[in-house]
Amino acid sequence: MKFNLQARLQNHLNEIVRDRDPYLASGGHFYVRQYIGRQLSQWGNVEIDEFQVRGKNHQNLVLNLSSINNSKKQKLAPILIGAHYDAVPGTPGADDNATGVAVLLELAREISSQPLKYPVSLVAFDMEEYGLLGSQHYAEKLKQKQQQLRLMISLEMLGYCDSTPNSQSYPTGLKYFYPNQGNFIALIGNLLTIIDMCQMSRKFNKIGTNCQLLPVPNRGLIVPDTRRSDHAPFWDRGYNAIMITDTANMRNPNYHQKSDTINTLNLDFLTGVCQGLIVAIRNIV
Protein backbone atom coordinates (compact mmCIF):
# COMPACT_ATOMS: atom_id res chain seq x y z
CA MET A 1 0.00 0.00 0.00
CA LYS A 2 2.80 2.44 0.92
CA PHE A 3 4.59 1.66 -2.36
CA ASN A 4 1.42 2.34 -4.40
CA LEU A 5 0.79 5.59 -2.53
CA GLN A 6 4.35 6.75 -3.07
CA ALA A 7 4.13 5.92 -6.78
CA ARG A 8 0.93 7.97 -7.11
CA LEU A 9 2.49 10.91 -5.25
CA GLN A 10 5.48 10.71 -7.58
CA ASN A 11 3.16 10.75 -10.61
CA HIS A 12 1.38 13.85 -9.32
CA LEU A 13 4.70 15.59 -8.71
CA ASN A 14 5.85 14.77 -12.24
CA GLU A 15 2.83 16.68 -13.59
CA ILE A 16 2.76 19.60 -11.14
CA VAL A 17 6.44 20.46 -10.73
CA ARG A 18 7.10 23.15 -13.35
CA ASP A 19 7.18 26.94 -13.57
CA ARG A 20 3.57 27.97 -12.89
CA ASP A 21 3.43 31.59 -11.86
CA PRO A 22 -0.02 32.78 -13.04
CA TYR A 23 1.46 35.81 -14.87
CA LEU A 24 5.00 34.91 -15.93
CA ALA A 25 4.46 31.19 -16.56
CA SER A 26 0.77 31.18 -17.47
CA GLY A 27 1.12 28.07 -19.68
CA GLY A 28 2.46 26.00 -16.82
CA HIS A 29 -0.11 27.49 -14.46
CA PHE A 30 -2.95 26.55 -16.83
CA TYR A 31 -1.54 23.03 -17.32
CA VAL A 32 -1.36 22.39 -13.57
CA ARG A 33 -4.85 23.78 -12.95
CA GLN A 34 -6.24 21.50 -15.67
CA TYR A 35 -4.39 18.51 -14.20
CA ILE A 36 -5.79 19.16 -10.73
CA GLY A 37 -9.30 19.57 -12.16
CA ARG A 38 -9.07 16.26 -14.03
CA GLN A 39 -7.79 14.42 -10.98
CA LEU A 40 -10.45 15.80 -8.63
CA SER A 41 -13.25 15.21 -11.17
CA GLN A 42 -12.68 11.46 -10.84
CA TRP A 43 -14.30 11.68 -7.41
CA GLY A 44 -17.14 14.14 -7.99
CA ASN A 45 -18.23 17.44 -9.47
CA VAL A 46 -15.49 20.08 -9.30
CA GLU A 47 -16.76 23.56 -8.57
CA ILE A 48 -14.90 26.55 -10.01
CA ASP A 49 -14.62 29.35 -7.46
CA GLU A 50 -13.64 32.34 -9.58
CA PHE A 51 -12.22 35.63 -8.37
CA GLN A 52 -10.51 38.60 -9.99
CA VAL A 53 -7.14 40.19 -9.30
CA ARG A 54 -6.13 43.26 -11.31
CA GLY A 55 -8.68 42.42 -13.99
CA LYS A 56 -7.49 38.83 -14.44
CA ASN A 57 -9.70 35.87 -13.56
CA HIS A 58 -8.31 33.27 -11.17
CA GLN A 59 -9.78 30.00 -9.98
CA ASN A 60 -9.89 27.97 -6.82
CA LEU A 61 -10.96 24.39 -7.55
CA VAL A 62 -13.34 22.81 -5.03
CA LEU A 63 -14.44 19.20 -4.56
CA ASN A 64 -17.17 18.62 -1.96
CA LEU A 65 -17.48 15.09 -0.59
CA SER A 66 -20.44 13.87 1.45
CA SER A 67 -20.12 12.34 4.91
CA ILE A 68 -20.64 8.65 5.61
CA ASN A 69 -24.04 9.50 7.05
CA ASN A 70 -25.50 11.83 4.45
CA SER A 71 -28.82 12.25 6.23
CA LYS A 72 -30.35 15.72 6.53
CA LYS A 73 -31.08 15.13 10.22
CA GLN A 74 -27.40 15.24 11.12
CA LYS A 75 -25.88 18.19 9.27
CA LEU A 76 -22.30 18.36 10.50
CA ALA A 77 -19.99 21.25 9.63
CA PRO A 78 -17.43 20.16 7.01
CA ILE A 79 -13.69 19.76 7.27
CA LEU A 80 -11.94 21.93 4.69
CA ILE A 81 -8.55 20.80 3.37
CA GLY A 82 -6.64 23.17 1.10
CA ALA A 83 -3.33 23.52 -0.75
CA HIS A 84 -2.14 26.22 -3.13
CA TYR A 85 -1.11 25.30 -6.66
CA ASP A 86 0.62 28.49 -7.81
CA ALA A 87 4.38 29.01 -7.44
CA VAL A 88 6.72 32.00 -7.34
CA PRO A 89 8.28 33.06 -10.67
CA GLY A 90 11.32 31.10 -11.76
CA THR A 91 10.90 28.08 -9.51
CA PRO A 92 9.38 24.68 -10.34
CA GLY A 93 7.94 24.66 -6.81
CA ALA A 94 8.40 20.99 -5.96
CA ASP A 95 8.11 21.39 -2.20
CA ASP A 96 6.29 24.72 -2.47
CA ASN A 97 3.67 23.57 -3.03
CA ALA A 98 3.48 20.60 -5.39
CA THR A 99 3.86 18.34 -2.35
CA GLY A 100 0.77 19.86 -0.72
CA VAL A 101 -1.28 19.51 -3.90
CA ALA A 102 -0.13 15.91 -4.45
CA VAL A 103 -1.27 14.99 -0.94
CA LEU A 104 -4.55 16.88 -1.46
CA LEU A 105 -5.24 14.75 -4.55
CA GLU A 106 -4.52 11.54 -2.66
CA LEU A 107 -6.78 12.63 0.20
CA ALA A 108 -9.54 13.14 -2.39
CA ARG A 109 -9.04 9.56 -3.60
CA GLU A 110 -8.99 8.15 -0.08
CA ILE A 111 -11.96 10.07 1.34
CA SER A 112 -14.16 9.59 -1.72
CA SER A 113 -13.73 5.81 -1.45
CA GLN A 114 -14.26 5.76 2.33
CA PRO A 115 -16.22 8.83 3.48
CA LEU A 116 -15.67 10.38 6.89
CA LYS A 117 -18.06 11.21 9.70
CA TYR A 118 -17.86 14.81 8.44
CA PRO A 119 -18.41 16.20 4.95
CA VAL A 120 -15.11 17.26 3.40
CA SER A 121 -14.30 20.13 1.05
CA LEU A 122 -10.98 19.86 -0.78
CA VAL A 123 -9.78 23.15 -2.25
CA ALA A 124 -6.85 23.89 -4.57
CA PHE A 125 -6.14 27.58 -3.96
CA ASP A 126 -4.66 29.97 -6.51
CA MET A 127 -2.63 33.14 -5.82
CA GLU A 128 -1.19 32.15 -2.45
CA GLU A 129 2.17 33.56 -3.46
CA TYR A 130 0.60 36.96 -4.18
CA GLY A 131 -0.69 37.38 -0.64
CA LEU A 132 -3.03 34.44 0.11
CA LEU A 133 -5.55 35.96 -2.31
CA GLY A 134 -7.36 32.75 -3.29
CA SER A 135 -7.86 31.60 0.28
CA GLN A 136 -8.83 35.11 1.40
CA HIS A 137 -11.54 35.17 -1.25
CA TYR A 138 -12.81 31.72 -0.30
CA ALA A 139 -12.71 32.28 3.47
CA GLU A 140 -14.57 35.57 3.11
CA LYS A 141 -17.20 33.90 0.94
CA LEU A 142 -17.76 31.22 3.59
CA LYS A 143 -17.93 33.86 6.32
CA GLN A 144 -20.52 35.90 4.45
CA LYS A 145 -22.63 32.76 3.98
CA GLN A 146 -22.21 32.06 7.72
CA GLN A 147 -20.80 28.65 6.81
CA GLN A 148 -19.44 26.81 9.83
CA LEU A 149 -16.35 24.60 9.56
CA ARG A 150 -15.35 21.75 11.81
CA LEU A 151 -11.72 22.46 10.93
CA MET A 152 -9.61 24.00 8.16
CA ILE A 153 -6.33 22.24 7.28
CA SER A 154 -3.74 23.94 5.05
CA LEU A 155 -1.18 21.65 3.38
CA GLU A 156 1.95 23.78 2.91
CA MET A 157 5.26 22.17 1.89
CA LEU A 158 5.32 18.56 3.07
CA GLY A 159 8.28 16.84 1.46
CA TYR A 160 11.63 18.17 2.69
CA CYS A 161 13.40 16.31 5.47
CA ASP A 162 16.92 16.72 6.88
CA SER A 163 18.14 14.72 9.87
CA THR A 164 21.46 16.57 10.06
CA PRO A 165 22.04 18.25 13.45
CA ASN A 166 21.23 21.99 13.34
CA SER A 167 19.38 21.65 10.02
CA GLN A 168 16.26 23.16 11.59
CA SER A 169 15.86 26.83 12.51
CA TYR A 170 12.98 28.65 14.19
CA PRO A 171 11.50 32.08 14.82
CA THR A 172 13.07 33.84 17.79
CA GLY A 173 12.75 31.92 21.05
CA LEU A 174 11.28 28.69 19.76
CA LYS A 175 14.56 26.82 19.26
CA TYR A 176 14.72 26.09 22.99
CA PHE A 177 11.56 24.01 22.85
CA TYR A 178 11.90 22.05 19.59
CA PRO A 179 14.40 19.68 17.90
CA ASN A 180 17.35 21.03 15.90
CA GLN A 181 16.95 18.32 13.26
CA GLY A 182 14.56 19.01 10.40
CA ASN A 183 13.04 15.53 10.26
CA PHE A 184 9.52 16.17 11.56
CA ILE A 185 6.23 17.46 10.23
CA ALA A 186 4.82 20.48 12.08
CA LEU A 187 1.22 21.24 13.02
CA ILE A 188 0.64 24.95 13.66
CA GLY A 189 -2.83 25.93 14.83
CA ASN A 190 -4.77 28.58 16.68
CA LEU A 191 -5.56 27.88 20.33
CA LEU A 192 -8.96 26.33 19.69
CA THR A 193 -7.27 23.53 17.72
CA ILE A 194 -5.04 22.29 20.56
CA ILE A 195 -7.08 19.13 21.18
CA ASP A 196 -7.23 18.36 17.44
CA MET A 197 -3.50 18.93 17.07
CA CYS A 198 -2.68 16.67 20.02
CA GLN A 199 -4.85 13.88 18.61
CA MET A 200 -3.45 14.29 15.11
CA SER A 201 0.13 14.38 16.38
CA ARG A 202 -0.38 11.08 18.20
CA LYS A 203 -1.58 9.46 14.96
CA PHE A 204 1.44 10.75 13.03
CA ASN A 205 3.88 9.54 15.65
CA LYS A 206 2.15 6.18 15.94
CA ILE A 207 2.75 5.37 12.27
CA GLY A 208 6.37 6.51 12.53
CA THR A 209 6.22 10.08 11.18
CA ASN A 210 7.80 12.40 13.72
CA CYS A 211 5.42 15.26 14.49
CA GLN A 212 5.70 18.49 16.47
CA LEU A 213 2.90 20.94 17.25
CA LEU A 214 2.76 24.65 17.94
CA PRO A 215 -0.40 26.37 19.23
CA VAL A 216 -0.35 30.13 18.57
CA PRO A 217 -2.51 32.84 20.18
CA ASN A 218 -3.97 35.98 18.63
CA ARG A 219 -4.18 34.70 15.03
CA GLY A 220 -0.42 34.19 14.97
CA LEU A 221 0.30 37.92 14.95
CA ILE A 222 2.94 37.53 17.67
CA VAL A 223 4.91 35.10 15.43
CA PRO A 224 4.29 36.31 11.85
CA ASP A 225 6.07 33.28 10.34
CA THR A 226 3.14 31.15 11.51
CA ARG A 227 0.77 33.06 9.18
CA ARG A 228 2.51 32.36 5.88
CA SER A 229 -0.06 30.12 4.25
CA ASP A 230 -3.73 29.69 3.39
CA HIS A 231 -4.86 28.98 6.95
CA ALA A 232 -4.24 32.61 7.99
CA PRO A 233 -7.38 34.07 6.32
CA PHE A 234 -9.40 31.44 8.18
CA TRP A 235 -7.78 32.39 11.50
CA ASP A 236 -8.64 36.01 10.75
CA ARG A 237 -12.31 35.12 10.29
CA GLY A 238 -12.58 33.09 13.49
CA TYR A 239 -12.28 29.57 12.07
CA ASN A 240 -10.33 26.74 13.68
CA ALA A 241 -7.41 26.15 11.31
CA ILE A 242 -4.14 24.21 11.24
CA MET A 243 -1.18 24.53 8.90
CA ILE A 244 0.70 21.29 8.24
CA THR A 245 4.23 22.05 7.06
CA ASP A 246 7.85 20.98 6.86
CA THR A 247 8.57 24.57 8.00
CA ALA A 248 9.63 25.92 4.58
CA ASN A 249 12.77 28.11 4.58
CA MET A 250 13.48 27.26 8.21
CA ARG A 251 14.66 23.91 6.88
CA ASN A 252 14.58 23.82 3.10
CA PRO A 253 17.44 25.78 1.44
CA ASN A 254 15.64 25.52 -1.92
CA TYR A 255 12.68 27.63 -0.78
CA HIS A 256 11.60 29.95 -3.63
CA GLN A 257 14.67 28.93 -5.67
CA LYS A 258 15.18 27.29 -9.06
CA SER A 259 16.59 24.39 -7.08
CA ASP A 260 13.18 23.46 -5.56
CA THR A 261 13.04 20.29 -7.66
CA ILE A 262 11.70 16.78 -7.18
CA ASN A 263 15.13 15.29 -6.56
CA THR A 264 15.53 17.43 -3.42
CA LEU A 265 12.44 15.87 -1.81
CA ASN A 266 12.31 12.89 0.51
CA LEU A 267 9.49 10.80 -0.95
CA ASP A 268 9.50 8.37 1.98
CA PHE A 269 8.92 11.32 4.31
CA LEU A 270 6.19 12.75 2.05
CA THR A 271 4.47 9.37 1.88
CA GLY A 272 4.61 9.08 5.67
CA VAL A 273 3.05 12.53 6.00
CA CYS A 274 0.25 11.51 3.63
CA GLN A 275 -0.35 8.26 5.50
CA GLY A 276 -0.37 10.10 8.82
CA LEU A 277 -2.87 12.63 7.50
CA ILE A 278 -5.21 9.91 6.27
CA VAL A 279 -5.24 8.26 9.70
CA ALA A 280 -5.41 11.55 11.61
CA ILE A 281 -8.27 13.01 9.56
CA ARG A 282 -10.23 9.76 9.83
CA ASN A 283 -10.01 10.01 13.61
CA ILE A 284 -11.21 13.60 14.02
CA VAL A 285 -14.09 13.40 16.50
N, C-alpha and C positions, 0 to 999 in steps of 0.2 A: 504493500500500500504506500509506504513512504517513497519507494522508488518511483511509482507511478505519479505520485503527487509532485515529486521533484522534477520529473520529466515534463509534466504539464506546466509547472512554473517556468522552467527553462524555455519552453515553446512560447509562452506569453512574453517573456523577456526578449526573445529573438525578434518578435514583432514590434514591441513597444520602444525598445532602446534605439533611439535615433534623434537627431535634432528635431525639435517639435515646438519651438517657440511659436505662438499663434500669429506673430507679425513677421518675424525674420526667417522662419522655417515653416511657412503655412502649409506646404505640401506634406511635410512630415506630421504636422499637427492634425491635418485632415485625415491622413492615413491611420493614425493611432485612434482618433475618435471613431472612425468607421470600424476599426478592428474591435474596439471595446463594445460598440453597439451590436455588432454581429455576435460576439461572445455572449453578452447578456441576453440577447433576444432568443437564445436557445432555451431560456428558462422562464420566459414570460414576455409581456408587452413592455417595451422600453419607452418611457416617457421622455420627451425632449423638454427640458426646462431652459428656455431661452432668455437671455438678458443682453443688454447692450452696453458697450464700453467705447466711448469716443466714436460713436456712430457705427461700430462694427458689432455684428451679432456673434454671440458666444453661446455655448451649450453645455449645461450639465446633463448627464445621462442618468436616468433614474429607473431602477427595477424594483417594484414593490412585490414582496412575497407574502402570502397569507400565513397565518399561524396554523398550528396543528389542529386547533379547535376553532374553526372559522365560523362559529355561531355568532349571531348578532347579540345574543344575551351577554356574552362576555367580550366586550370590546376593549382589549388591552392596548395601551400606548405602544407604538412600535419602537424597535431598536433601529437606529440609523447608523450605517457603516459607510464611511466615505474615504476616498483617496483622490488626489489631484493628478491629472494626466498631462498637464503642460510642463514644460521645462524651461530653464533659463537659456538665453541665446548662446549658441556655441558649445553646448554640452549635450551628449546623448542621454544624460539623465538616467543611468541604470539604477543607482540606488535612490536617486531623487527624481521622480518617484515611481519609476517603473516597477520597483519591488512592491510598493503599496498597491498599485493597480493589479499586478499579477495575483497578489493574495486576495484582493477584492473579487476578482473573477473566479477564483477557486472557492471562495466563501459562497458566491452565488450558486455554483454547481452543488456544493455540499448542502446548503440550506434548502434549495429547491427540491432536492431529492428526499430530504428528511427535515420537514418544517419544524420550527421551534415553537415553544409556548407562546412567544410574542410574534406579531407580524414584524417583518424586517424590510427596511428600505436600504438598497445599496445605491450609492451615488458616486459617479465619477465627476469630480469637480474640475472646471476649467479656471484659468486665470488666478491660480494660487500665487504664482510667482510675481504677479503684479499687485499684490496686496490683499490676498484672500478674497478676491472679488466674487468668484463663483459661489463660495460658501457663504459669504455675507448676503448675497442675493437670496440664496435658498433659505438660510436661517431666518431672514427677515420675512420671507413669504410664509414660512411656517408660523412665525410669531403673530403675524397679522391674521392668520386663519385660526389662531388660538389652538394650534395643534400641539398636543402634549407628546413628549418623547420619554420612553423608559430610559434610554441612554443614547448618547451620540459617541461613536468611536471613530477617530481619525487615524488612518494608516499612513504613516509618514516616515519613509526610509526604514527598511526592515532587513537589509541584507548584508550589512558590513559588520565584520566581527574581527577583533584583534586581541589575542590573549597575551600580548607582550606587556610586561610591567610598565606602568606609566603611559599606556596608550590611550587612556581615557582622561579627559579634562572636564571641568564643570564650571558653572557660574560661581561667582565669588561665594566662598563659605561652604559650599556643598561637598567639596572634596574630602572633608573630614568625616563624612557620614556614609560614603559610597566607595565601591571598589575602584582601584586605579587601573584595572584591566578592562578593555572595551569588549567584553565577551558576554554581555547580557542584553536583554531587551528591556526597555524602560516603559513604564506606565505612568503618565503624568495627568492628573485629574484635579478638578476642583473639589472642595472639601466634601461635598455631598456624595462624591463617588468613592469615598474611602472604603466602605464595605465591599463594593463591587471590585475595586482594585485589589483588595486583600484576597478575595475569593478567586479572582482571575490569576493573580500571581501564584497562588498555590497550585493551580492547574498547570501553569507553565512549568513551574519547578518540578512538579510530579512527573511530567513526561521528559524531563531532562533538559529543558531550555531555561537557563539562568535568567531570572527576572528580578528587577528592582522597581520600586514604586515611589512616586513623589507626589504627595498631596499639596496643592498650592492654594493659599487664600486669596481673596480679593481679585478674582479673575486673572490671576497670574501677574498683575501689574507690578508687584514687588520684585519679580524675577522675569524680566521681559523675554528672555530666551524660551520660557515655557509657553509663549503665545505664538510661536512661529509656524503655525499650521492651521488647518481648516476647523479645528475644534474651537479656536478663539472666538469667532463670531457667535458660536453657540453658548459659550461661557457668558459673553456680553449680553445675551438675551435671556439669561437665567436657566439655561438647560444644563443638565448633568452631562458632562462630556469628558472623554479621556483621549489623550494622544498616545499612540503606541509607536515607539521610535527607537532606532539604534543610536540616537542622540546627534545625528548629522555631523556638523563640522567639529563637534567636541570629541570626535573619534575618527571620522572619515576624512583623510587628507584630500580626497578627490571631490569634495563638496563644491558644486557649481564650477567644476573644471572640465576640460575636454577629456580628462582621464577618468571620468565617472563612467566606466565601461563594465560590461558583464564580467570580464575576467578579473575584476577587482572584488567581486562579490563572493561571499561564502554561501554556496547553495545549500549546504547541509544546515547551516544556521537559519537561512530563510525558510527552509522546509520545516524546521523545528518550530519557528515562530508561527507558521501557518497552521501546523498541527495543534500547537498550544491554543491558538485563537479559536479553532473549531471546537475544542473541548471546553474552553472557558466560556464561549458565547452560548454553547448548549446548556451550560449550568447556571446561567443567570437566572435568579429567582425573582 
